[in-house]
Amino acid sequence: MRFAAVADIHGNALALEAVLADIHAQGISDIVNLGDHLSGPLEARRTADILMGLDLPSVRGNHDRYLIEQAESAMNSWEHDAFGQLTSAHLDWLRTQPPTLVWRGEVFMCHATPGDDNSYWLEDVSPDGIVHLKPLDDIEALAEGIGQSLILCGHSHLPRAVRLSDGRMIVNPGSVGGPAYDDDKPFYHKVEAGTPLASYAILDKSPAGWQAAFRLVAYDHMAMSRLAASRGRDDWASGLATGWLAPPATSSIAR
């Protein structure tokens, strides 16, 4: 069993197209999608059209939920940037996606954690804003009751794999389209991949168990950076250009 997992595309159609091409070049036809497909100042409509055409097994992320649950006037900048590009058909497609999904009986999928689409599963944030690996006991507590040997999550935009003490594995494939952001919950922090490349994971089940390989894919990230800058989103422009957030004049926290 060999397949690819993508997450946190955030409307970055160019990154998605590059990742899809790379997946095809690896001879992989099965892909699963872990949510946060569209929100951001990039190409939400084109991204939605691509994903709807692929009809991938997908779960709903917190930003997907915001797009379908919040009034436009109440949306933060990430959703507001995307909402105006979307049709009712795109929003109806988001509404069909479940918060969790078991794929082929062997893979548990969620966006963030099984019970909360807006909390990190594998990371903690310290009061001084340092993002670090969560203690194993805390990670395992969130996996109680999940019988599948492979668990997939996204949300933190950081590629990571954690082997649980019972042999199950949790994998975050990283972000296809958003290599850097800041957030104020639970404490102000930045997540920075340190590279503008698009990230995804290949999962392979062998006689020894599941294996994960992370791939970083080059694409015309500067085109997306310029698009973000043209829409007044300097934070996005910096992250897309470099994988780091330049010190902002004012914070634009949106998660």
Buried (B, 14 or more C-beta within 10 A) or exposed (E): EBBBBBBBBBBBBBBBBBBBEBBEEEEBEBBBBBBBBBBBBBBBBBBBBBBBEEEBBBBBBBBBBBBBEBEEEEBBBBBBBBBEBBEEEBBEBBEEBEBBBBBEEEBBBBBBBBEBBBBBBBBBBEEEEEBEEBEEEEBBEBBEEBEBBBBBBBBBBBBBBBBBEEEBBBBBBBBBBBBBBBBEEEEBBBBBBEBBBBBBBBBEBEEEEBBBEBBBBEBEBEEBBBBBBEBEBBBBBBBBBBBBBEEEEEEBBBB
